[in-house]
């Protein structure tokens, strides 16, 4: 009998997209961007959620490869610390693009924002409005973009000749309860921070809830910055200062990269860094008081 190469089976005109959760505004927007480009190339999109689970992400990657997708666009689950399932895509020569959350362990096309600079600028803003004890609440420790933002936060403090204090650095697990208990831990400590840079708007909302509970006035007693600039930010009381990430554009760029890679698997790897900007609202606006 003839040996059939298991990897040479016919590909379907579809790209698998794996995101941590569709309920995050960033991913909903990115998926719209991906879809727009794929449609122009007569490609279908198969959307999957890892729900932040490494095990689930692993299964999804395998299943999508097995049904013969033409490529994969992925934003990593926060639990993922082993990348063998992505190295398998290399073996099978399946195009792979990481966006927003990625890892250095796998060489592939990547689309990100400058997380170091975004966190640096946000921390600088907190310093400029007079914050003296600035905290950073990151995501799970495994998450590379969380540690990159931590470095930006630290550098801004060092450049301003302010101490970097471990007691003001915390990590959250992205659950509502986790966000709230992490925020409480900081805000109920004997010396609470007067400025907080949060990994996401959802984490920042946990800080706002804890601040209200503790009777701290926002902006006066504590200034808060989130990441993602979700639509709800303007409706919060006070409205939330946040880092706007070009999530739709992230999707568009990821899809363009995957199409290029599908058309020619051997082109040079590219890394697209998109601009983010700080949108200043009342949660850090001390001048309005």
N, C-alpha and C positions, 0 to 999 in steps of 0.2 A: 504494500500500500504506500501511496505517496504521503510524505509528511507535509502537512499543511502548516505554514507559519501562523501561529495563533494571532499574531499581531497584524497580519496583512489583510484582515477581513474588512469588508466595505465599511467606510465611514458614513455616518448619517450627517446631513447638512444641519447640524445643530451644535451649539456651544453650551456646555454645562456651566452654570454660575452658582458658586457656593458662597453664601454670606452667613455671618454669625446669627443675624436675625433680621427679618424683613420689617419688623416694627421700628427699627432704628431709622429715623428720617434719612440719614446719610445713605443707607443701602437702598431704600425705596427710590431715592433720587438717582443713585448710580445705576440701578437696574433700568430705569427709563432711558438713561443715556446709552447704555449697552444695547438695549433693544432697538433704539433708533438706528444705530450704525449697522447692526446685524441684519435688520430688515432690508436695508439698502443693498445688502449682499445676498439677499434671499436665504438667509440663515435663520433657523429657529433658535429660541432660547429655552433652556430647561433650568428653572430656578429651584434651588434647594437651600434649606436652612440647616446649619450645623447646630443651632441652639447653643453655641459656645462650647459644644462637646467635642473633644478630640476623637473619641470612639466613633461618634456619628460622622464626623468629617472623613475619617478613614474609610468607612463603609461607602459614603457617598462618592468619594473619589474612585473607589474600585468599581462601583456600580455604573458610574458614568463612563468610565473607560471600557467596561465590558459591553455596554450597549453601542459603543463605537462613536462617541461624540468626536467632533473635529477638533475640539480644543476645550480648555478649562480656564475660567476666570474665577479667582478665589480671593476672599478676604479671610484670614485665618481665625479659627476659634480661639478664644482667650486661653483655653486649657492646653493648646497644642504645643508640645515641647519636643516632639520627635517627628522627623520629617521624611521618614522612609516612603510613605505613601506618595509623596511628591517626587521623590527620586525615581519611583516606579514609572511616573509619566515620562521622565527623561528616557528611561530604557525603552519604552514603547514609542518614543518620539511623538508624544502627544503634546501639541503646543500648550503652554501654561503661562498665564499672566497673573501676578499678584497685584492687588490694589489695596490701598489704605493700610491694612495690616499685613506684614510680610515677614520673611526671615532671611538672614544672610546665608543660611546653610544651603539653600537651593538657588542655583544660578538660573534666573529666568527674567523675563521682562517684568518691570515693576512700575506702578503708578502711585505716587504718594504726594503728600505735602511736605514742606520742610518743617518737620515736627520740632526740631531743635529751636529753630528761629521763632516759630509760633509761640512756644512756651516761654522763650526768652523775652519776646516782646510783651507778652501778657504779664509776666512777672515784673517787667520794667514799668508797665502801666500801674500795677499795684503799688510799686515803690513811689511812683510819681504822684499818686494821690495820698501819700503819707503813711502807707502801711509799714509797720515796723517788725511785725511777727507774721511772716508769710508762710502758709502751709501749702503743701502739694498733696492732693489725693490722686494717686495713680490707679490704673486698672490692675488686673492680676499681674504678678511679678514676671510671668513668662512672656508677657506681651511686649514685643520689641519696641513698638512705638511709645509705650508707656515709659520705658526706661530712657528712650531718646528725649522725651519731653522732660523727664526728671533732670537730665543733664542740662537742658536749656534753662530750666528753673534755677538750678544751682549756679550756673555761670552768671546769670543776671544778678543773683545775690552777691556773688564774689566780686563782680565788677562794680557793684555799688558799695563795696566794703561792709557788707552785712553778713552776719554769721549764718552758716548752713547748719541747722539743728535737726538731728534725727527725729526728735520728738514731734516735729512738724511735718514729717513725711509718712504718709499712710497709703495703704492699698485697699481698693474695694473690689468686690467680686461681680459688680453690675446688677445684683438683685436689688430690689427696692429696700428690703430689710438690711442688706449689706451696706448699701449707700448710707442709710440712716444711722446704723450703728457705728460706722466709721466716722461719720460727721459728729455724732454725739461724743465719741471718744475724744476728739479734738476739742470740741466746744465746751465740754464739761470738765476739761482738765484745769488745774489750778491757774495755769497761764495760757489762756486760749488765744488762738491766732486772731489777728485783726485783718487778715487778708487770706483768701484761699483760691488757689488755681486748681480746678477740678478737671479730671480726665475727660468728662463729657457733660453735657447739659443735664443728663439724668442724675449723674453724681452731684452736680451743683445744686439740683433741686433738693436732694437729700440734705445738703448743707443749709439751704434756705429754710427747710422745715425744722431742722435742729436749732437754727438761730432763732426762729420765731418762738419755738418751745422754750428756749433758754432766756427769752426776753432781750435778745440782742437786736439793736436797730441796724438794719442793713444799710450799707455805705458808711453810716457814722461809726458804728462799733465794729463792723466787719464788712469788708468788700469782697465780692465773689465773682469769679470768672469761670465760665464753662467752655466746652468745645463742641462744635457742630452747628451752632446757630440754628436751632430748631424753630419752626414757626411759633411754637408756644412761648418762646422767650419774651416776645413783646407783650404777651398777655399776663405774664407773671407779675406779682406785686412784691417788691419792685421788679421792673423789667430787667432781664438778665444780660449782662455783658458777656459776649461769647466770641469764640474764634470761628469765623465763617470758613468752611471748607468747600471748595468747588466740587461738590459730590456728583452733580450731573456730568460735569466735565471729566471727572475721574472715570465715570462709566464710559463716556465717549472715547477717551484716550485708551482705556483698557481694550475696548472692542476693536479700535483701529490696530492696536498692537497684535491682537489675536488673529485678525484677518491677515495681516502681513505675514505672521508666522505660519498660518495655515497655507498661504500661497507659496512661501519659501521657508522651510523649516530651519535652514542653516544661516539665516541672516544674523548679524551681530546683535547681541543682547542690548536692549535699551532700558534706561531708567528715566522716567519722566517725573520731574518734580514740579508740582503746580503751586501757585501762590495762594496763601490764605490771608485773611485780614481780620483784625480785631474790630468787632462792632461794639462800640461803647454805649451802654445803656445805664439805667439808674442804680444797678446793684454795685457799681463802683464810682458813681458820680457824687462825690462828696461836696462839690461846689454848689449843687442845687439846694443844699440844706440850709 
